[in-house]
Amino acid sequence: IRRNISIVVFNPAGDGVQCWTVIGAFPTSWKAPAMKAKAKNLALEELRLAFEGIEVSTEIVSGATLLSGRDELGEFG
């Protein structure tokens, strides 16, 4: 199934500043490391997509999930 995907970059205040809309995307591969509870390194996943097109905008696309800003711990909420 092909989907349009919006990737939004947020500034430190939680405001969307740039958006990439990937058109007609579908996954071609996914890699994830084995989970090790005592590991001290980060677990990074890789998702590769094939797509039909891409649009870049400094305006946030409607339908994107926007966060309200950071809470007292500095996390987006």
Phi, psi and chi 1 to 4 in degrees:
 res  aa     phi    psi   chi1   chi2   chi3   chi4
   1 ILE       -  130.0  -63.2  175.0      -      -
   2 ARG   -93.5  141.1  -64.6  173.2 -174.0 -115.0
   3 ARG  -136.2  155.0  -58.9  -84.2 -171.1 -150.1
   4 ASN   -89.6  134.9  -66.8  -12.1      -      -
   5 ILE  -125.3  133.5  -59.1  168.7      -      -
   6 SER  -106.6  127.9  -65.4      -      -      -
   7 ILE  -113.8  117.1  -57.7  167.2      -      -
   8 VAL  -112.6  134.2 -178.4      -      -      -
   9 VAL   -99.1  129.6  175.5      -      -      -
  10 PHE  -108.8  146.5  -64.9   92.8      -      -
  11 ASN   -82.5  174.6   65.8   15.9      -      -
  12 PRO   -59.2  -22.9  -27.6   36.6      -      -
  13 ALA   -83.1   -6.1      -      -      -      -
  14 GLY    92.7    8.5      -      -      -      -
  15 ASP   -87.2  135.8  -57.3  -42.8      -      -
  16 GLY   -69.0  130.3      -      -      -      -
  17 VAL  -118.4  -23.3  -66.3      -      -      -
  18 GLN  -152.7  148.3 -171.0  162.1   10.7      -
  19 CYS  -138.2  132.2  179.0      -      -      -
  20 TRP  -108.0  125.9  -69.1  -88.9      -      -
  21 THR  -108.6  114.0  -58.7      -      -      -
  22 VAL   -92.2  123.2 -176.6      -      -      -
  23 ILE  -100.7  132.0  -60.1  168.4      -      -
  24 GLY    62.9   43.0      -      -      -      -
  25 ALA   -86.0  147.8      -      -      -      -
  26 PHE  -148.8  147.5   60.1   94.6      -      -
  27 PRO   -72.3  139.9   23.4  -29.6      -      -
  28 THR  -111.2  -24.7   58.3      -      -      -
  29 SER  -161.4  159.3   69.1      -      -      -
  30 TRP  -146.7  129.5  176.7   56.5      -      -
  31 LYS  -126.6  136.8  -66.0  179.5 -174.1  176.4
  32 ALA  -142.0  139.7      -      -      -      -
  33 PRO   -75.8  160.1   29.1  -34.4      -      -
  34 ALA   -66.2  137.8      -      -      -      -
  35 MET   -80.1  127.1  -61.0  -57.0  -73.1      -
  36 LYS  -124.9  113.9  -62.1  176.6 -176.4  172.0
  37 ALA   -60.3  -33.2      -      -      -      -
  38 LYS   -97.3    4.5  -65.4 -175.0 -179.9 -175.2
  39 ALA   -67.8  144.2      -      -      -      -
  40 LYS  -101.6   -6.3  -65.3 -174.5 -177.4 -155.1
  41 ASN   -94.4  164.8   55.1  -21.9      -      -
  42 LEU   -75.2  147.0  -66.5  175.0      -      -
  43 ALA   -97.1  110.2      -      -      -      -
  44 LEU  -104.6  136.3  -62.9  176.9      -      -
  45 GLU  -106.8  154.3  -64.4 -178.2   41.2      -
  46 GLU  -128.1  127.6  176.9 -178.7  -51.2      -
  47 LEU  -123.8  121.2  173.4   64.3      -      -
  48 ARG  -104.6  136.3  -70.6 -175.3 -178.0 -139.2
  49 LEU  -122.3  144.4  -58.8  170.6      -      -
  50 ALA  -103.0  148.5      -      -      -      -
  51 PHE  -152.5  163.2   56.5   91.7      -      -
  52 GLU   -90.2  -28.6  -62.5  172.6    6.8      -
  53 GLY  -168.7  171.1      -      -      -      -
  54 ILE  -145.3  140.4 -170.4  166.4      -      -
  55 GLU  -122.3  135.5  -63.4  175.8   -0.8      -
  56 VAL  -114.6  132.6 -179.7      -      -      -
  57 SER  -144.0  150.3  174.3      -      -      -
  58 THR   -94.3    0.8   54.3      -      -      -
  59 GLU  -103.2  140.2  -65.5 -178.4   23.0      -
  60 ILE   -76.5  130.4  -56.6  -53.3      -      -
  61 VAL   -71.0  136.0  177.0      -      -      -
  62 SER   -64.9  142.5   62.7      -      -      -
  63 GLY    99.5  -15.3      -      -      -      -
  64 ALA   -72.5  147.4      -      -      -      -
  65 THR   -80.7  110.1  -58.8      -      -      -
  66 LEU   -98.9  139.8  -61.0  179.0      -      -
  67 LEU   -94.3  151.4  -56.3  172.5      -      -
  68 SER   -79.7   -9.9   60.7      -      -      -
  69 GLY   130.1 -171.1      -      -      -      -
  70 ARG   -94.0  146.6  -66.4 -177.5 -175.3 -105.2
  71 ASP   -90.0 -172.2   62.5   15.8      -      -
  72 GLU   -64.9  -18.1   64.2  -83.4   -5.5      -
  73 LEU   -91.0   -2.2  -61.6  174.8      -      -
  74 GLY    85.3   11.9      -      -      -      -
  75 GLU   -98.3  148.3  -62.1  176.9   -6.7      -
  76 PHE   -72.6  141.8  -73.0  109.7      -      -
  77 GLY  -133.9      -      -      -      -      -
